[in-house]
Structures are given as structure tokens and as C-alpha cells.
């Protein structure tokens, strides 16, 4: 059936033919031809509309199928969603941190209600933990119940003053927290970091044994897959009893001293690197009240750190090699200072270490024909790179050079540890036997990294 536009067009065309005195039979022929064309066009239009309607129906059906698939995918993600387990030591040595509203309480509550956890609807479970080998684990609630920790830090209430408050076996706590950090889950252990050795005869030998046990716990967990460990040192007001590790009274009980001062405590965070890098950035952790320092332990994966030779900070001469971007040609000394120096840009954005780690020259080692040293490392404003590393030598500059970023413990670990206990005064920044504990963790990662002591390696060839 002709549409209205077709009929009007034929009439106009017919009148035009008459004005031009074109023979009517010719006009009739043309009109008939036009009618046939319009009929076919109309039919084609109807067919196209029918086809489009069918396509819409098909698309609608496809959309429903896609929606069903997406729903399944979303549900699977929900089923595998991250969960966070908090283990908060509540032995008697911790009581001094909860006497009043301290930075310690503020930090625990801040972590429990981290904005990013809330944003992503991450469920958290909270436990108090103490005791010896037969660990006492007291479930105190979850984030589904709201902010329940506020009124839990009260010694007079059963929730906090429960279990075996006279003891705290760190290695058993580590074992529990490490095993909970599996799949997409994260575990957090909050403790004063003091080994409860209970050995009056040879306390220092007992520290060595505890450190080896710590190493065993970490090796066992690391052998099961990816695990990053973040250790955060913080400080808070402490008003209560400080128990000595190596000093006992006539009845064989640990001596203590009542103190009202600052004391360090520690947070260990365990989980996949991908998760910990997302939720626990250096910026966030350093914003916690009483923050002192942090260190990250991770398995050395084959991370490709981009780097390229720069034309800045150079002393002496060299040419770039078009075929090999890691080669310097026609290298020559600066004759006046008898030195050769060049720099290269690197991108450290994928490594979860604080900037201070990258800019410390002591964390680098140069290996090669020439006796090169790292002069400085600075941050740069570059779209592709984060740091500029400058190296130099005063001997022969030729041959192969490897500049390596070492995997080393920060200085604050050594400074935090002590083996001295003064019965009249307790230091505000040190923890007894802390180095043995951290060495146990560090040795486990070194072992699992197959002795690889480098986080990143940058290689160059220098020719005359």
C-alpha cells in the first residue's frame, strides 16, 4: 500500500509532465513505474520495520541473558569478598594502653571503621586474644553490629578482662593470624610485641628460640602463596603495670613497675599484596595517631621496573645508542674533575615502599667492572617515572654496571630493640627483644625469596 508521501509525489510529477506537454502515454508509463517503485519501497519499509522489531525482541532477550550472567558474576564476587579479622591482644601487659581514651584506643577504632572498608562494605570480625599455646580467643562481634569496640576496652567488663590475661604467646598468635590471611581475607594483629618467654635461667637464649619459631610460622604460611606483611610501630599513653621479661621476685613471679608515660605498640597486617597496597597505603598508615614507623615484607616477584638513561646530572661525556637504550657509547671522563657521572629515571610506583626507602643511598648496591657508587636519588615530576638516580665513578667507567635496590630492614628496627631492663625506669621507644622477633620474620622472607636480596636491578653497558 502506497504511503501518503508517495501519492503526493506522483500527483505533483503528473502535473509537471502536463505543463511540459509530455505525451500522456509516456506520463502514464512513468507514473506506473513510480507506483511500482513506491509499492516496493513501502513493502521494504514494512519488512525493515518488522526486522527491526524482531531485532529488538532478540536484543531484549540477549540483554536478559547478559543481565543474568552479570548477576552471577556479581554474586560470585560477593561470595569471594574480602573479610578482615582483628586480633587484639588483651593480656595484662596491654591494660595500661586502655586506661582512659588513649591514642591506642583511637587507632584500633579508626582501623575498625576505616572509610574504605565502609565504602566497599567489607565485613570485619573482632577478637580479643591471649594465653599460651592453648590460645584464648574471645569473639566480641562484627561490623554488622555497628561500632561495637567503643565500649569493649574496659577492664571491668567481661569482654576485655577474659581468657588468660597472665600470658601472651606471640608465635601462637602469629600462627592464627597468618592462617586467617588466606584467599582474599586480611588479618590484623595488635600487640605490644614482647615475647612472653617465662625462662628465668637463660632468657636471651629463649629469645633466640622464639625468633626461630617466628621464622617457622612465617615460612609455613609463605609456602602456601602470596603474603605481604606490614609492620607499623605506634606510640600511645600508657598508665598501668609494665611487666619485666627477665626479672622475677622471690616467689618466682614477674616483677613489674607502675608507669605513666608513652610506650610503643605494634600492628601487623597480613594479606595479599594487591589488597594491602589498596587498603593500607603509607599515606593512610602514617596518618594514624601516634604513628612512628613502618616496614613492609613481601615475596620478591619478578617486577618489571621501567627505567631509562637520562641527560641530566651528567659529568663527562657519552652518546646514546639507538639500538640499545641501556647502552652508553663513547664514554669519557670529565678531565678537570677526573670523574664520570650519569643518571637514569625509574618508575617505583608499583612498589609498596615509603619514599624514604627509595631515596636512601644506603639501600643501593653497585656491581660491575667500574667502581660505581650511588650519589643521590631524587623525586621527579615526570609522566612515566618517579625518581632520578645518579651514579658516579672515579675509576674506569667502562664495562657492565648493575645498580641494585637492596631488600634491607630499616634502621628503626635496630633502634627499637633492647636487651636491657631497668627496674626504676622504662624507655619510651624501645621493646625488649624486638630484633629477635623481626629477624624471624625477615629471615623467613629471605628464605622464601631464595636468598634474593634485591628488590630491583638496573643494568647498563658502557663502552669507549
C-alpha positions as CSV (number, residue, x, y, z in Angstrom):
1,X,0.0,0.0,0.0
2,X,1.3,3.4,-1.0
3,X,2.1,5.9,1.7
4,X,0.8,9.5,1.6
5,X,4.2,10.9,0.7
6,X,4.3,8.6,-2.4
7,X,0.8,9.6,-3.7
8,X,1.5,13.4,-3.3
9,X,4.8,13.0,-5.2
10,X,3.1,11.1,-8.1
11,X,0.4,13.8,-8.5
12,X,3.0,16.6,-8.5
13,X,5.1,14.7,-11.1
14,X,2.0,14.2,-13.3
15,X,1.1,17.9,-13.3
16,X,4.7,18.7,-14.2
17,X,4.5,16.4,-17.2
18,X,1.4,18.1,-18.5
19,X,2.9,21.6,-18.2
20,X,5.8,20.4,-20.3
21,X,3.5,18.8,-22.9
22,X,4.9,15.4,-22.5
23,X,2.8,12.7,-24.1
24,X,0.3,11.2,-21.8
25,X,1.2,7.6,-22.6
26,X,4.8,8.4,-21.6
27,X,3.4,10.1,-18.5
28,X,1.3,7.0,-17.8
29,X,4.3,4.8,-18.2
30,X,6.3,6.9,-15.8
31,X,3.5,7.1,-13.3
32,X,3.0,3.3,-13.4
33,X,6.8,2.9,-12.9
34,X,6.8,5.2,-10.0
35,X,3.8,3.5,-8.4
36,X,5.6,0.1,-8.6
37,X,8.7,1.6,-7.2
38,X,6.9,3.1,-4.3
39,X,5.0,-0.1,-3.6
40,X,8.2,-2.0,-3.5
41,X,9.7,0.7,-1.3
42,X,6.7,0.6,1.1
43,X,7.0,-3.2,1.3
44,X,10.7,-3.0,2.0
45,X,10.0,-0.4,4.7
46,X,7.5,-2.7,6.3
47,X,9.9,-5.6,6.1
48,X,12.7,-3.4,7.6
49,X,10.4,-2.4,10.5
50,X,9.4,-6.0,11.1
51,X,13.1,-6.9,11.1
52,X,13.9,-4.1,13.5
53,X,11.1,-5.2,15.8
54,X,12.5,-8.8,15.7
55,X,16.0,-7.5,16.4
56,X,14.6,-5.5,19.3
57,X,13.0,-8.6,20.7
58,X,16.2,-10.6,20.1
59,X,18.2,-7.8,21.8
60,X,15.8,-7.7,24.7
61,X,16.3,-11.5,25.1
62,X,20.1,-11.1,24.9
63,X,20.0,-8.3,27.4
64,X,18.1,-10.5,29.8
65,X,20.7,-13.3,29.3
66,X,23.6,-10.8,29.8
67,X,21.9,-9.4,32.9
68,X,21.6,-12.9,34.3
69,X,25.3,-13.6,33.6
70,X,26.3,-10.3,35.2
71,X,24.2,-11.0,38.2
72,X,26.0,-14.4,38.6
73,X,29.4,-12.7,38.3
74,X,28.5,-10.1,40.9
75,X,27.2,-12.7,43.2
76,X,30.5,-14.7,42.8
77,X,32.4,-11.6,43.6
78,X,30.3,-11.1,46.7
79,X,30.9,-14.7,47.7
80,X,34.6,-14.1,47.4
81,X,34.6,-10.7,49.0
82,X,37.3,-9.6,51.3
83,X,36.9,-10.1,55.0
84,X,39.1,-8.6,57.8
85,X,39.9,-10.4,61.1
86,X,41.1,-8.2,64.0
87,X,43.1,-10.0,66.8
88,X,43.6,-7.6,69.7
89,X,45.9,-8.8,72.4
90,X,44.3,-8.4,75.9
91,X,46.9,-9.7,78.3
92,X,47.7,-7.8,81.4
93,X,50.7,-6.1,79.8
94,X,48.3,-4.3,77.5
95,X,46.0,-2.9,80.2
96,X,48.0,0.3,80.5
97,X,47.1,1.3,76.9
98,X,43.3,1.4,77.7
99,X,43.4,3.5,80.9
100,X,41.4,6.4,79.6
101,X,40.8,7.3,75.9
102,X,44.3,6.9,74.5
103,X,45.8,7.0,71.0
104,X,45.8,3.2,71.2
105,X,42.0,3.1,71.5
106,X,41.6,5.7,68.8
107,X,43.8,3.8,66.3
108,X,42.0,0.5,66.9
109,X,38.7,2.1,66.4
110,X,39.9,4.0,63.3
111,X,41.1,0.8,61.7
112,X,37.9,-1.0,62.6
113,X,35.9,1.8,60.9
114,X,38.2,2.6,58.1
115,X,36.3,4.7,55.5
116,X,37.5,2.4,52.6
117,X,36.1,-0.6,54.5
118,X,32.8,1.1,54.9
119,X,32.7,2.3,51.3
120,X,33.3,-1.3,49.9
121,X,31.1,-2.9,52.5
122,X,33.9,-5.0,53.9
123,X,32.9,-7.2,56.8
124,X,35.2,-7.2,59.9
125,X,35.3,-9.6,62.8
126,X,36.9,-8.6,66.2
127,X,38.6,-10.9,68.7
128,X,40.4,-10.5,71.9
129,X,43.4,-12.9,72.2
130,X,45.7,-14.0,74.9
131,X,47.1,-17.2,76.6
132,X,49.9,-19.6,76.0
133,X,49.9,-22.5,73.5
134,X,46.3,-23.1,74.2
135,X,45.4,-19.7,72.9
136,X,42.3,-18.0,74.3
137,X,40.3,-16.4,71.5
138,X,37.3,-14.4,72.5
139,X,34.9,-13.3,69.7
140,X,33.5,-9.9,70.5
141,X,31.4,-9.1,67.5
142,X,31.5,-7.9,63.9
143,X,31.0,-4.7,61.8
144,X,27.4,-5.9,61.1
145,X,26.6,-4.8,64.6
146,X,28.0,-1.3,64.2
147,X,30.9,0.3,66.0
148,X,31.0,-2.2,68.9
149,X,34.6,-1.6,70.0
150,X,34.0,1.7,71.8
151,X,32.7,0.1,75.0
152,X,34.8,-3.1,74.8
153,X,38.0,-1.5,76.1
154,X,37.0,-1.7,79.7
155,X,38.9,-3.8,82.2
156,X,35.9,-4.1,84.4
157,X,33.8,-5.8,81.7
158,X,34.0,-9.5,80.9
159,X,34.7,-8.9,77.2
160,X,38.2,-7.4,77.8
161,X,39.2,-9.0,81.0
162,X,38.7,-12.5,79.8
163,X,40.8,-15.6,78.8
164,X,44.3,-16.0,80.3
165,X,45.4,-12.4,80.8
166,X,48.6,-13.6,82.6
167,X,50.2,-14.8,79.3
168,X,50.6,-13.9,75.6
169,X,52.2,-16.4,73.3
170,X,53.2,-14.2,70.3
171,X,54.1,-17.1,68.0
172,X,50.8,-18.9,68.5
173,X,49.1,-15.5,67.8
174,X,51.1,-15.2,64.6
175,X,50.1,-18.7,63.6
176,X,46.4,-17.9,63.9
177,X,46.6,-14.5,62.2
178,X,48.7,-15.8,59.3
179,X,46.4,-18.7,58.5
180,X,43.4,-16.4,58.5
181,X,45.1,-14.2,55.9
182,X,44.2,-16.6,53.1
183,X,42.4,-16.1,49.7
184,X,41.0,-12.6,49.8
185,X,41.0,-12.2,53.5
186,X,43.1,-9.8,55.7
187,X,44.1,-10.3,59.3
188,X,45.4,-7.7,61.7
189,X,47.2,-8.5,65.0
190,X,47.6,-5.7,67.5
191,X,50.2,-6.3,70.3
192,X,53.0,-4.8,72.4
193,X,55.4,-7.1,70.5
194,X,57.0,-8.6,73.6
195,X,57.9,-12.3,73.7
196,X,56.5,-13.9,76.9
197,X,59.4,-16.3,77.3
198,X,59.0,-17.3,81.0
199,X,62.6,-18.5,81.2
200,X,64.4,-17.3,84.3
201,X,67.6,-19.3,83.6
202,X,68.5,-18.2,80.1
203,X,66.2,-15.5,78.8
204,X,68.4,-14.4,75.9
205,X,68.7,-18.0,74.7
206,X,64.9,-18.2,74.9
207,X,64.6,-15.1,72.7
208,X,66.7,-16.9,70.0
209,X,64.4,-19.9,70.2
210,X,61.3,-17.7,70.0
211,X,62.7,-15.9,66.9
212,X,63.3,-19.2,65.2
213,X,59.8,-20.3,65.9
214,X,58.5,-17.0,64.4
215,X,60.5,-17.8,61.3
216,X,58.9,-21.2,61.1
217,X,55.4,-19.8,61.4
218,X,56.1,-17.4,58.5
219,X,57.8,-19.9,56.3
220,X,54.8,-22.3,56.7
221,X,52.4,-19.5,55.6
222,X,54.6,-18.1,52.8
223,X,54.9,-21.6,51.3
224,X,51.1,-21.5,50.7
225,X,51.1,-18.4,48.5
226,X,51.4,-14.6,48.3
227,X,51.6,-12.9,51.6
228,X,52.6,-9.3,52.4
229,X,53.3,-8.3,56.0
230,X,53.1,-4.7,57.1
231,X,54.5,-3.9,60.5
232,X,53.5,-0.5,61.9
233,X,55.2,1.0,65.0
234,X,53.0,3.4,67.0
235,X,53.1,5.1,70.4
236,X,50.4,5.8,72.9
237,X,49.9,6.9,76.5
238,X,50.4,4.0,78.9
239,X,49.1,4.2,82.5
240,X,49.5,0.8,84.3
241,X,51.9,-2.0,85.1
242,X,54.9,-2.7,82.9
243,X,56.0,-6.3,83.3
244,X,59.7,-7.1,83.1
245,X,60.7,-10.1,80.9
246,X,63.9,-11.2,82.7
247,X,63.3,-10.1,86.3
248,X,61.4,-12.1,88.9
249,X,60.6,-11.7,92.6
250,X,61.3,-14.2,95.4
251,X,58.1,-16.1,94.7
252,X,59.1,-16.6,91.1
253,X,56.6,-14.1,89.7
254,X,57.5,-11.5,87.1
255,X,58.4,-8.1,88.6
256,X,56.6,-5.0,87.4
257,X,56.7,-1.3,87.7
258,X,53.8,1.1,87.6
259,X,54.4,3.7,84.9
260,X,52.5,6.7,83.3
261,X,54.2,7.6,80.1
262,X,54.4,6.9,76.3
263,X,55.0,3.3,75.2
264,X,55.3,1.7,71.8
265,X,52.9,-0.9,70.4
266,X,52.7,-2.6,67.0
267,X,50.2,-3.6,64.3
268,X,50.9,-6.5,62.0
269,X,48.7,-6.6,58.8
270,X,48.7,-9.8,56.7
271,X,47.2,-10.4,53.3
272,X,47.8,-10.4,49.5
273,X,50.0,-7.6,48.3
274,X,47.2,-6.4,45.9
275,X,44.8,-6.0,48.8
276,X,47.2,-4.5,51.3
277,X,48.5,-2.0,48.7
278,X,45.0,-0.9,48.1
279,X,43.7,-0.5,51.6
280,X,46.8,0.2,53.7
281,X,48.8,2.9,51.8
282,X,51.7,4.6,53.5
283,X,49.7,7.8,53.5
284,X,46.9,6.3,55.4
285,X,49.0,4.4,57.9
286,X,51.2,7.4,58.7
287,X,48.1,9.4,59.5
288,X,47.2,7.2,62.4
289,X,47.6,8.8,65.8
290,X,51.0,8.1,67.4
291,X,52.5,6.7,64.2
292,X,56.3,6.2,64.3
293,X,57.5,4.0,61.5
294,X,56.5,1.1,59.2
295,X,58.1,-1.6,57.2
296,X,56.7,-4.0,54.5
297,X,57.8,-7.6,53.9
298,X,56.9,-9.2,50.7
299,X,57.9,-12.0,48.4
300,X,60.1,-10.8,45.6
301,X,58.1,-11.3,42.4
302,X,59.7,-10.6,39.0
303,X,58.5,-7.0,38.9
304,X,59.4,-5.1,35.7
305,X,60.6,-1.7,36.9
306,X,60.8,0.7,33.9
307,X,63.9,2.8,33.6
308,X,65.9,4.7,31.0
309,X,69.1,6.8,30.8
310,X,68.7,10.5,31.4
311,X,70.5,13.5,30.0
312,X,70.5,15.3,33.4
313,X,73.1,15.4,36.2
314,X,75.9,14.1,33.8
315,X,79.6,14.8,34.3
316,X,81.8,13.7,31.4
317,X,80.5,12.7,28.0
318,X,78.6,9.8,26.4
319,X,76.3,9.1,23.5
320,X,73.0,7.3,23.5
321,X,72.8,4.1,21.5
322,X,69.7,4.0,19.3
323,X,69.6,0.2,19.1
324,X,70.2,-0.4,22.9
325,X,68.6,2.1,25.3
326,X,70.6,0.7,28.2
327,X,74.0,1.4,26.5
328,X,76.2,4.4,26.8
329,X,78.7,4.8,23.9
330,X,81.8,7.0,23.6
331,X,82.1,7.3,27.4
332,X,84.8,9.7,28.6
333,X,85.8,11.3,31.9
334,X,85.5,14.9,32.9
335,X,89.1,15.8,32.6
336,X,89.1,18.6,35.2
337,X,87.5,16.5,38.0
338,X,88.6,13.1,36.8
339,X,85.0,11.7,37.3
340,X,82.3,10.2,35.2
341,X,78.7,10.5,36.2
342,X,75.3,9.8,34.7
343,X,71.7,9.4,35.8
344,X,68.7,7.3,34.9
345,X,65.0,7.6,35.5
346,X,63.0,4.8,37.2
347,X,59.3,4.2,37.9
348,X,58.9,2.9,41.5
349,X,55.1,3.4,41.5
350,X,54.4,-0.3,41.6
351,X,56.5,-1.0,44.7
352,X,54.8,-0.7,48.1
353,X,57.6,1.0,50.0
354,X,57.8,4.5,51.5
355,X,59.6,7.2,49.6
356,X,62.4,7.4,52.2
357,X,63.3,3.8,51.3
358,X,63.9,4.7,47.6
359,X,65.8,7.9,48.4
360,X,68.3,6.4,50.9
361,X,71.6,5.8,49.1
362,X,72.5,3.1,51.7
363,X,69.7,0.9,50.2
364,X,71.6,0.6,46.8
365,X,74.5,-1.6,45.7
366,X,76.5,-1.2,42.5
367,X,78.2,-4.2,40.9
368,X,80.3,-4.1,37.8
369,X,83.6,-3.5,36.2
370,X,83.9,0.1,37.3
371,X,83.7,1.1,40.9
372,X,80.5,3.0,40.8
373,X,78.6,4.5,43.7
374,X,75.1,5.9,44.0
375,X,75.4,9.7,44.6
376,X,71.7,10.6,45.2
377,X,68.1,9.7,44.4
378,X,65.5,12.4,44.0
379,X,61.8,12.5,43.2
380,X,61.0,13.9,39.8
381,X,57.9,15.3,38.1
382,X,57.6,13.0,35.1
383,X,54.6,11.3,33.5
384,X,56.4,8.0,33.2
385,X,58.9,8.0,36.1
386,X,59.0,8.7,39.8
387,X,62.7,9.0,40.7
388,X,66.1,10.1,39.2
389,X,69.1,8.0,40.3
390,X,72.6,9.5,39.9
391,X,75.7,7.2,39.9
392,X,79.4,8.1,39.5
393,X,82.9,6.6,39.4
394,X,86.5,7.9,39.7
395,X,88.0,4.8,38.1
396,X,87.5,3.2,34.7
397,X,83.9,3.8,33.7
398,X,83.7,1.0,31.1
399,X,82.1,-2.4,31.1
400,X,78.9,-3.7,32.6
401,X,77.1,-2.0,35.5
402,X,74.3,-3.3,37.7
403,X,72.6,-0.8,40.1
404,X,70.5,-2.8,42.7
405,X,67.9,-1.7,45.2
406,X,68.5,-3.9,48.2
407,X,65.9,-5.5,50.4
408,X,67.0,-4.4,53.9
409,X,65.5,-3.7,57.3
410,X,65.1,0.0,58.1
411,X,67.3,1.4,60.9
412,X,64.4,1.9,63.2
413,X,64.1,-1.8,63.8
414,X,67.6,-1.9,65.4
415,X,67.0,1.2,67.4
416,X,63.6,-0.1,68.7
417,X,65.1,-3.3,70.2
418,X,66.8,-3.6,73.6
419,X,68.1,-6.3,75.9
420,X,68.3,-4.0,78.9
421,X,65.6,-3.8,81.6
422,X,65.9,-1.0,84.2
423,X,63.8,-1.7,87.3
424,X,63.3,2.0,88.0
425,X,62.8,3.4,84.5
426,X,61.2,2.2,81.3
427,X,62.3,3.6,77.9
428,X,59.5,5.2,75.9
429,X,60.7,4.0,72.5
430,X,62.2,0.5,72.8
431,X,60.8,-3.0,73.2
432,X,62.6,-5.9,74.8
433,X,63.9,-8.5,72.4
434,X,62.2,-6.8,69.4
435,X,65.1,-7.5,67.0
436,X,64.8,-11.3,67.5
437,X,61.1,-11.1,66.5
438,X,61.7,-9.1,63.4
439,X,64.7,-11.1,62.4
440,X,62.5,-14.2,62.5
441,X,60.1,-12.5,60.0
442,X,62.8,-11.1,57.8
443,X,64.7,-14.4,57.6
444,X,61.5,-16.2,56.6
445,X,61.0,-13.8,53.6
446,X,64.7,-14.0,52.7
447,X,64.5,-17.8,52.7
448,X,61.3,-17.8,50.6
449,X,62.9,-15.3,48.2
450,X,65.6,-17.9,47.6
451,X,68.2,-15.6,49.0
452,X,67.5,-12.8,46.5
453,X,68.4,-9.6,48.4
454,X,67.4,-7.2,45.6
455,X,64.1,-5.7,45.0
456,X,65.0,-4.2,41.7
457,X,68.0,-4.3,39.3
458,X,69.0,-1.8,36.7
459,X,71.7,-2.9,34.2
460,X,73.8,-0.8,31.8
461,X,76.7,-1.3,29.3
462,X,79.3,1.5,29.0
463,X,81.8,1.5,26.0
464,X,84.6,3.7,24.7
